[in-house]
């Protein structure tokens, strides 16, 4: 039996039962955010897992909960402390939205998250798929997530031809996802179904090498039947990546207290609000930011590549090590930060690694040189 939707795509009614049974038998388990109904913890995990692997998230999740055990604690925190705990996890707008959202939950909802996907979507930084995950896991709402992994699963199972670079096919796929939901599910069924969608896309129906022989949808997947899995999802508009080179003025004051000169990045743009060495668009510009005598002492270090969503950065550190503070004359804006206090500052991941390499060079030396 099949269910017709929109007169364009017919949906196999066995999809939900197959998925629920598979998740309970073979899905991922044992992660600290599973099997709980606390929307704060589920929300935190969902935000951290966006564009980030589970293995990376586990440590950050534990540290966040240790420092901010509930939404009230996070709302009351200083923004810099939140960014410092997030440092290295990337996609820093997530951390800023996380803090804003916690404050909104406390100020506007009395510290209680809305219990529906529609209500959750009104909060800062919570999109449709995250809202659906929280509502499904915590409140048993019959609503589907449709993140990148889920889109891949659904478009392959249905051989969905719509171009997901366009808004109309995106809305159509959302409607199809809603139509595939289990009928009259219990809260446990919705939990298994939603977790199953996540697990299937992350571990079996992967982008480049789907493990079709292990997939519970093997018998109903139309892309598999046509031998055309790699064509889905259809998305004609590709991401245009820009390549940029940045020069970092890496100023270090050596002595009893190791100090680094850092400045806060602008409130918008790459690494917004984080602390970073002064950034310039050329080596000459970076050198001209210092008095000539100091500029001549700058030592170029090995360049570092760093990938962002829309950009490929090539970072060129220029190191200047000083024995005495030269004073403010002809000096870029910023402040000296003790090396021992760096963990209290939100630092971009490549900057954090650069400073660690300077402080503990033996840890990063090639094996044959140790």
Secondary structure, DSSP 8 states (H G I E B T S, - for coil): -EEEETTTEEEETTHHHHHHHHHHHHS----TTTT---HHHHHHHHHHHTTS-HHHHHHHHHHHHHH--SHHHHHHS-HHHHHHHHTTS--THHHHHHHHHHHHHHHHHTT---SSHHHHTTSTT--HHHHHHHHHHHH--------HHHHHHHHHHHT----TTSHHHHHHHHHHHHHTS-TT--HHHHHHHHHHHHHIIIIIS-SSS--GGG-TTTTT-HHHHTT-GGG-S---S----EEEEEEEEEEEE-SSS-EEEEEE--SSSTTTT-EESEEESSHHHHHHTS-HHHHTT-EE---EEEE-SSEEEEEEEEEEEESS---STT--S-EEEEGGGGGGS-B-HHHHHHHHHHH-GGGGS-GGG-
